[in-house]
Amino acid sequence: MSTSSATKLPPDTRTRILDLAEELLLERGFNAFSYQHLAKELGVKPAAIHYHYPSKDDLGTAIVARQLCRLRKWRDLPRVADLPSNQQLEALFAVYDTHLGHSRQVCLFGALAADFRTLPAPMQVELRTFNRELTEWLAQVLAVGRATGALRFVGSPAAKATQLLSTLTGALQTARVHDEMPFQVILGQLRLELLS
């Protein structure tokens, strides 16, 4: 298989805008960056950004929709879907650990939850869908894990999934304030409580 530079084209302007906007959203929050920030960083005029995303609402909705597509692809990958439930849980932990490795970046839900009431309605819908699908997937993983003896917990799988995702989101936010250590302590505690 060839790996020539011709096969590795730079991302198009639309993708570059989306990538940078997502990075800024996770770093600063949705309300803390503007099209001016994007234009300056990308070396384009704000009109170029408006051409691809007529409003910031459109851009924000596109960011969350792309994350939802990523979630769906990730959970259906054989390297995730075919794992035993305890390893699927570890795969989820690895995703949050990756956020930590990116300058203690928070996750999408953590970045947007505090500003939820100020977000445009389509973006709110996408974020709710993202959170619901992630929670439902995790609840299924937990249910299978408990049935097979690979995982242990008290209460319903849905309630445990909600608690677990809230804990991971909070652990990333705590790491942003302090350092990596609290996140690792929390992750260790989750493993201690969940893994048989």
BADREN-46369 format. One record per residue (C-alpha): residue number from 1; residue in one letter; z, y, x. Coordinates in nm, 3 decimals. Example, Ala and Ser with C-alpha at 12.3 -4.5 7.8 and 13.67 -1.06 7.14 Angstrom:
{rec 1, 'a', {0.780, -0.450, 1.230}},
{rec 2, 's', {0.714, -0.106, 1.367}},
This chain:
{rec 1, 'm', {0.000, 0.000, 0.000}},
{rec 2, 's', {-0.101, 0.337, 0.140}},
{rec 3, 't', {0.159, 0.610, 0.188}},
{rec 4, 's', {-0.077, 0.887, 0.291}},
{rec 5, 's', {0.015, 1.246, 0.225}},
{rec 6, 'a', {-0.262, 1.261, -0.035}},
{rec 7, 't', {-0.054, 1.040, -0.264}},
{rec 8, 'k', {0.251, 1.264, -0.232}},
{rec 9, 'l', {0.137, 1.582, -0.404}},
{rec 10, 'p', {0.386, 1.864, -0.442}},
{rec 11, 'p', {0.522, 1.898, -0.794}},
{rec 12, 'd', {0.329, 2.123, -1.028}},
{rec 13, 't', {0.470, 2.462, -1.128}},
{rec 14, 'r', {0.605, 2.333, -1.460}},
{rec 15, 't', {0.799, 2.057, -1.284}},
{rec 16, 'r', {0.923, 2.291, -1.011}},
{rec 17, 'i', {1.055, 2.528, -1.278}},
{rec 18, 'l', {1.226, 2.243, -1.461}},
{rec 19, 'd', {1.375, 2.101, -1.140}},
{rec 20, 'l', {1.517, 2.435, -1.028}},
{rec 21, 'a', {1.647, 2.523, -1.375}},
{rec 22, 'e', {1.825, 2.186, -1.394}},
{rec 23, 'e', {1.977, 2.240, -1.050}},
{rec 24, 'l', {2.101, 2.587, -1.149}},
{rec 25, 'l', {2.232, 2.458, -1.482}},
{rec 26, 'l', {2.437, 2.187, -1.309}},
{rec 27, 'e', {2.557, 2.430, -1.044}},
{rec 28, 'r', {2.629, 2.742, -1.252}},
{rec 29, 'g', {2.594, 2.657, -1.620}},
{rec 30, 'f', {2.315, 2.737, -1.865}},
{rec 31, 'n', {2.424, 3.094, -1.935}},
{rec 32, 'a', {2.462, 3.185, -1.566}},
{rec 33, 'f', {2.097, 3.195, -1.462}},
{rec 34, 's', {1.791, 3.380, -1.584}},
{rec 35, 'y', {1.415, 3.367, -1.553}},
{rec 36, 'q', {1.454, 3.632, -1.283}},
{rec 37, 'h', {1.663, 3.386, -1.077}},
{rec 38, 'l', {1.398, 3.119, -1.122}},
{rec 39, 'a', {1.106, 3.350, -1.041}},
{rec 40, 'k', {1.270, 3.481, -0.725}},
{rec 41, 'e', {1.362, 3.136, -0.598}},
{rec 42, 'l', {1.018, 2.990, -0.675}},
{rec 43, 'g', {0.825, 3.290, -0.547}},
{rec 44, 'v', {0.642, 3.345, -0.876}},
{rec 45, 'k', {0.638, 3.616, -1.141}},
{rec 46, 'p', {0.858, 3.572, -1.449}},
{rec 47, 'a', {0.538, 3.559, -1.655}},
{rec 48, 'a', {0.453, 3.228, -1.486}},
{rec 49, 'i', {0.779, 3.083, -1.612}},
{rec 50, 'h', {0.723, 3.223, -1.963}},
{rec 51, 'y', {0.377, 3.064, -1.959}},
{rec 52, 'h', {0.529, 2.716, -1.922}},
{rec 53, 'y', {0.853, 2.778, -2.112}},
{rec 54, 'p', {0.811, 3.072, -2.353}},
{rec 55, 's', {1.187, 3.110, -2.395}},
{rec 56, 'k', {1.498, 2.999, -2.215}},
{rec 57, 'd', {1.578, 2.795, -2.527}},
{rec 58, 'd', {1.258, 2.597, -2.466}},
{rec 59, 'l', {1.350, 2.548, -2.102}},
{rec 60, 'g', {1.705, 2.433, -2.179}},
{rec 61, 't', {1.584, 2.190, -2.443}},
{rec 62, 'a', {1.328, 2.050, -2.197}},
{rec 63, 'i', {1.601, 1.994, -1.936}},
{rec 64, 'v', {1.820, 1.795, -2.175}},
{rec 65, 'a', {1.521, 1.605, -2.317}},
{rec 66, 'r', {1.420, 1.504, -1.964}},
{rec 67, 'q', {1.775, 1.383, -1.892}},
{rec 68, 'l', {1.763, 1.179, -2.213}},
{rec 69, 'c', {1.436, 1.016, -2.097}},
{rec 70, 'r', {1.597, 0.944, -1.760}},
{rec 71, 'l', {1.897, 0.784, -1.930}},
{rec 72, 'r', {1.673, 0.560, -2.140}},
{rec 73, 'k', {1.469, 0.453, -1.838}},
{rec 74, 'w', {1.779, 0.393, -1.626}},
{rec 75, 'r', {1.964, 0.176, -1.879}},
{rec 76, 'd', {1.648, -0.033, -1.937}},
{rec 77, 'l', {1.571, -0.092, -1.569}},
{rec 78, 'p', {1.608, -0.462, -1.483}},
{rec 79, 'r', {1.834, -0.363, -1.191}},
{rec 80, 'v', {2.076, -0.226, -1.454}},
{rec 81, 'a', {1.997, -0.412, -1.779}},
{rec 82, 'd', {2.002, -0.757, -1.618}},
{rec 83, 'l', {2.339, -0.711, -1.446}},
{rec 84, 'p', {2.664, -0.858, -1.575}},
{rec 85, 's', {2.871, -0.601, -1.764}},
{rec 86, 'n', {3.114, -0.532, -1.479}},
{rec 87, 'q', {2.821, -0.450, -1.251}},
{rec 88, 'q', {2.660, -0.233, -1.520}},
{rec 89, 'l', {2.985, -0.039, -1.526}},
{rec 90, 'e', {2.970, -0.005, -1.147}},
{rec 91, 'a', {2.610, 0.120, -1.182}},
{rec 92, 'l', {2.738, 0.391, -1.415}},
{rec 93, 'f', {3.013, 0.482, -1.169}},
{rec 94, 'a', {2.744, 0.510, -0.899}},
{rec 95, 'v', {2.556, 0.768, -1.110}},
{rec 96, 'y', {2.866, 0.987, -1.129}},
{rec 97, 'd', {2.932, 0.930, -0.759}},
{rec 98, 't', {2.579, 1.058, -0.690}},
{rec 99, 'h', {2.664, 1.382, -0.872}},
{rec 100, 'l', {2.967, 1.412, -0.649}},
{rec 101, 'g', {2.748, 1.369, -0.343}},
{rec 102, 'h', {2.528, 1.662, -0.452}},
{rec 103, 's', {2.773, 1.937, -0.355}},
{rec 104, 'r', {3.025, 1.815, -0.612}},
{rec 105, 'q', {2.778, 1.873, -0.892}},
{rec 106, 'v', {2.900, 1.819, -1.248}},
{rec 107, 'c', {2.709, 1.600, -1.491}},
{rec 108, 'l', {2.481, 1.737, -1.763}},
{rec 109, 'f', {2.740, 1.693, -2.037}},
{rec 110, 'g', {3.011, 1.856, -1.827}},
{rec 111, 'a', {2.785, 2.149, -1.745}},
{rec 112, 'l', {2.692, 2.215, -2.108}},
{rec 113, 'a', {2.998, 2.119, -2.312}},
{rec 114, 'a', {3.191, 2.439, -2.240}},
{rec 115, 'd', {2.893, 2.652, -2.347}},
{rec 116, 'f', {2.796, 2.429, -2.639}},
{rec 117, 'r', {2.847, 2.689, -2.912}},
{rec 118, 't', {2.623, 2.937, -2.732}},
{rec 119, 'l', {2.340, 2.689, -2.676}},
{rec 120, 'p', {2.028, 2.700, -2.893}},
{rec 121, 'a', {2.029, 2.453, -3.182}},
{rec 122, 'p', {1.751, 2.228, -3.043}},
{rec 123, 'm', {1.940, 2.200, -2.714}},
{rec 124, 'q', {2.260, 2.110, -2.901}},
{rec 125, 'v', {2.073, 1.834, -3.086}},
{rec 126, 'e', {1.934, 1.691, -2.761}},
{rec 127, 'l', {2.276, 1.703, -2.593}},
{rec 128, 'r', {2.441, 1.526, -2.885}},
{rec 129, 't', {2.168, 1.260, -2.877}},
{rec 130, 'f', {2.212, 1.216, -2.502}},
{rec 131, 'n', {2.589, 1.179, -2.534}},
{rec 132, 'r', {2.564, 0.946, -2.834}},
{rec 133, 'e', {2.314, 0.714, -2.665}},
{rec 134, 'l', {2.513, 0.700, -2.342}},
{rec 135, 't', {2.835, 0.630, -2.535}},
{rec 136, 'e', {2.670, 0.360, -2.748}},
{rec 137, 'w', {2.524, 0.192, -2.438}},
{rec 138, 'l', {2.860, 0.196, -2.262}},
{rec 139, 'a', {3.039, 0.065, -2.572}},
{rec 140, 'q', {2.798, -0.229, -2.578}},
{rec 141, 'v', {2.856, -0.296, -2.207}},
{rec 142, 'l', {3.232, -0.288, -2.265}},
{rec 143, 'a', {3.211, -0.518, -2.569}},
{rec 144, 'v', {3.008, -0.777, -2.379}},
{rec 145, 'g', {3.235, -0.744, -2.078}},
{rec 146, 'r', {3.547, -0.808, -2.281}},
{rec 147, 'a', {3.384, -1.103, -2.464}},
{rec 148, 't', {3.286, -1.265, -2.133}},
{rec 149, 'g', {3.617, -1.186, -1.962}},
{rec 150, 'a', {3.455, -0.957, -1.701}},
{rec 151, 'l', {3.628, -0.646, -1.838}},
{rec 152, 'r', {3.962, -0.582, -2.000}},
{rec 153, 'f', {4.089, -0.292, -2.211}},
{rec 154, 'v', {4.285, -0.220, -2.526}},
{rec 155, 'g', {4.123, -0.075, -2.837}},
{rec 156, 's', {3.769, -0.062, -2.962}},
{rec 157, 'p', {3.473, -0.055, -2.721}},
{rec 158, 'a', {3.351, 0.270, -2.881}},
{rec 159, 'a', {3.685, 0.443, -2.828}},
{rec 160, 'k', {3.709, 0.315, -2.470}},
{rec 161, 'a', {3.353, 0.430, -2.397}},
{rec 162, 't', {3.435, 0.779, -2.523}},
{rec 163, 'q', {3.754, 0.789, -2.315}},
{rec 164, 'l', {3.578, 0.658, -2.005}},
{rec 165, 'l', {3.292, 0.910, -2.022}},
{rec 166, 's', {3.535, 1.197, -2.084}},
{rec 167, 't', {3.739, 1.084, -1.784}},
{rec 168, 'l', {3.434, 1.066, -1.557}},
{rec 169, 't', {3.316, 1.409, -1.671}},
{rec 170, 'g', {3.660, 1.554, -1.607}},
{rec 171, 'a', {3.684, 1.381, -1.270}},
{rec 172, 'l', {3.366, 1.556, -1.153}},
{rec 173, 'q', {3.501, 1.891, -1.270}},
{rec 174, 't', {3.831, 1.828, -1.091}},
{rec 175, 'a', {3.642, 1.741, -0.772}},
{rec 176, 'r', {3.457, 2.072, -0.796}},
{rec 177, 'v', {3.787, 2.261, -0.797}},
{rec 178, 'h', {3.959, 2.054, -0.530}},
{rec 179, 'd', {3.765, 1.802, -0.325}},
{rec 180, 'e', {3.633, 1.448, -0.352}},
{rec 181, 'm', {3.975, 1.281, -0.335}},
{rec 182, 'p', {4.083, 1.322, -0.703}},
{rec 183, 'f', {3.749, 1.179, -0.819}},
{rec 184, 'q', {3.792, 0.873, -0.598}},
{rec 185, 'v', {4.154, 0.828, -0.716}},
{rec 186, 'i', {4.041, 0.841, -1.080}},
{rec 187, 'l', {3.755, 0.599, -1.015}},
{rec 188, 'g', {3.997, 0.361, -0.844}},
{rec 189, 'q', {4.232, 0.379, -1.141}},
{rec 190, 'l', {3.947, 0.306, -1.385}},
{rec 191, 'r', {3.849, 0.001, -1.182}},
{rec 192, 'l', {4.210, -0.116, -1.172}},
{rec 193, 'e', {4.242, -0.086, -1.550}},
{rec 194, 'l', {3.900, -0.223, -1.653}},
{rec 195, 'l', {3.790, -0.488, -1.406}},
{rec 196, 's', {3.932, -0.836, -1.445}},
